[in-house]
Amino acid sequence: MTEQLLDRALVEEATKKSGLIWVRGNGVPVLHGQGDGAPSRALWHVWHDGGACLIGDGPGEQPLPGLVDGGDAVVTVRSKDKGGRLVSWAAKVVELTPASPEWEEAVAELKGKRLNAPDGEAMTGRWARECRVLRLEPTGGTAELPDGSLSAPPLPTPATTRQPAPGALPGLLFKKRKRR
């Protein structure tokens, strides 16, 4: 019993303090380091009322592949200080219904943490129309962290459209200002 309480406290504190969590949805055996299925994705979240709340699957928001209502997920949390894996825990995925009291509470927390929203105060209406708000609830199990880096090539994304810097850019950036 004491070990379960300590695991629960570790999950809560680590997840609260981390800005990103790595989440792997259905298709992967829960609490096993490697397996077939969707890869883990880094997702921003807010810890609220005993679970990690996420927003996504809408225009301009993070993708949430493999996360389905009632499904299972594995969440890996990194250390805020060192950046290494700290704890991995099993979760049940719950999709919150727009305008429900739970949805309103979660969105109020998420709204405060959402950076660079294109529509400012109107984002909650857009979230209700076009996005999914998910809650990842710990199911009590933590996993032993695997050895090694588990590094993998980055997932394909349309956000990687880097082009060469214009030739004049270094001169503009490092130009000395004239004194008056």
C-alpha positions in Angstrom: 0.0 0.0 0.0 2.8 2.4 0.9 4.6 1.7 -2.4 1.4 2.5 -4.3 1.1 5.8 -2.5 4.7 6.6 -3.2 4.3 5.7 -6.9 1.2 7.9 -7.1 3.0 10.8 -5.5 6.0 10.4 -7.9 3.7 10.3 -10.9 1.8 13.4 -9.8 4.8 15.5 -8.8 6.9 14.6 -11.8 4.0 15.2 -14.3 3.1 18.5 -12.7 6.6 19.8 -13.0 7.3 18.6 -16.5 6.3 20.8 -19.4 6.2 17.9 -21.8 5.2 14.3 -21.5 5.8 11.5 -24.0 2.6 9.6 -24.7 2.1 6.3 -26.6 -1.6 5.4 -27.3 -3.4 2.1 -28.1 -1.7 -0.7 -30.0 1.2 -0.9 -27.5 1.2 -3.3 -24.6 0.8 -1.2 -21.4 4.0 -0.8 -19.3 6.4 -2.5 -21.7 9.3 -0.5 -23.0 9.3 -1.5 -26.6 6.5 -2.9 -28.8 4.6 -2.5 -32.0 2.2 0.4 -32.5 2.2 4.1 -32.5 5.4 5.8 -31.4 5.6 8.0 -28.3 4.9 11.7 -29.0 6.0 14.7 -26.9 2.8 16.5 -25.8 2.3 19.6 -23.7 -0.2 19.2 -20.9 -1.5 20.5 -17.6 -1.9 18.3 -14.5 -5.4 18.9 -13.1 -7.4 17.1 -10.5 -5.4 13.9 -10.6 -4.8 13.6 -14.3 -2.9 15.0 -17.3 -5.1 17.1 -19.5 -4.3 17.5 -23.2 -5.7 19.5 -26.1 -5.2 18.6 -29.7 -6.3 17.1 -33.1 -7.5 20.5 -34.3 -6.1 23.2 -36.6 -2.9 24.6 -35.0 -2.9 22.2 -32.1 -0.8 19.1 -31.4 -1.7 15.8 -32.9 -3.0 13.0 -30.6 -2.7 9.8 -32.7 -3.6 6.5 -31.0 -5.4 8.2 -28.1 -9.0 7.1 -28.1 -11.7 7.5 -25.5 -11.6 4.5 -23.1 -8.2 3.3 -24.5 -4.9 2.8 -22.7 -1.8 4.9 -22.9 1.7 4.8 -21.5 3.1 8.2 -20.3 6.8 8.8 -19.8 7.8 11.9 -17.8 11.2 13.5 -17.9 13.1 15.2 -15.1 12.8 19.0 -15.3 16.4 19.3 -14.0 18.3 16.8 -16.1 15.9 16.0 -18.9 16.2 12.2 -18.5 13.3 9.8 -18.1 12.0 9.9 -14.5 8.9 7.7 -14.5 6.7 5.9 -16.8 3.0 5.2 -15.9 -0.1 3.6 -17.3 -3.1 5.7 -18.1 -6.7 5.4 -19.1 -7.7 7.9 -21.9 -10.9 9.9 -21.2 -12.3 12.3 -23.8 -14.1 15.2 -22.1 -17.4 16.3 -23.6 -17.4 20.0 -24.6 -19.3 22.3 -22.2 -19.4 19.7 -19.4 -18.2 20.8 -16.0 -15.0 18.6 -16.3 -14.3 20.1 -19.8 -14.7 23.6 -18.5 -12.3 23.1 -15.6 -9.7 21.4 -17.8 -10.0 24.1 -20.5 -9.6 26.8 -17.9 -6.3 25.2 -16.9 -5.1 24.5 -20.4 -6.0 28.1 -21.6 -3.5 29.5 -19.1 -0.7 27.3 -20.4 -1.3 27.6 -24.1 1.4 29.7 -25.7 1.1 31.6 -29.0 -2.6 30.8 -29.6 -3.5 32.3 -33.0 -7.0 33.4 -31.8 -6.3 34.6 -28.3 -9.5 34.6 -26.1 -11.6 32.9 -28.9 -9.5 29.7 -28.6 -11.9 28.0 -26.1 -14.7 28.3 -28.7 -12.5 26.8 -31.3 -11.4 24.0 -29.0 -15.1 23.2 -28.4 -15.9 23.1 -32.1 -12.7 21.6 -33.7 -10.5 19.9 -31.1 -10.4 17.1 -28.5 -9.7 17.6 -24.8 -8.4 14.4 -23.3 -7.6 13.5 -19.7 -5.0 10.8 -19.0 -5.9 9.2 -15.7 -3.2 7.1 -13.9 -4.4 3.5 -13.5 -1.9 2.8 -10.7 0.9 1.1 -12.5 4.4 2.4 -13.0 7.0 0.8 -15.2 10.6 0.1 -14.7 12.5 2.4 -17.1 14.5 0.6 -19.8 18.3 1.0 -20.2 19.7 2.9 -23.2 18.7 6.0 -24.9 15.7 4.7 -26.9 16.5 7.4 -29.4 14.7 7.3 -32.8 14.6 9.4 -35.9 12.2 12.3 -35.7 8.6 11.7 -36.8 7.7 13.2 -40.2 6.0 16.6 -39.9 5.1 19.5 -42.2 6.7 21.8 -39.7 10.2 21.0 -40.9 10.3 23.4 -43.8 13.6 25.1 -43.0 15.2 26.9 -45.9 18.7 28.4 -46.2 19.1 31.8 -44.6 19.3 34.8 -47.0 22.9 35.8 -47.8 22.4 39.3 -46.3 21.1 38.1 -43.0 24.5 37.8 -41.1 25.3 41.3 -42.1 22.0 42.6 -40.8 22.3 40.7 -37.6 25.9 41.7 -36.8 26.0 45.2 -38.2 27.4 47.7 -35.8 25.2 50.6 -35.0 26.5 54.1 -35.6 26.9 56.4 -32.6 25.2 59.8 -32.7 
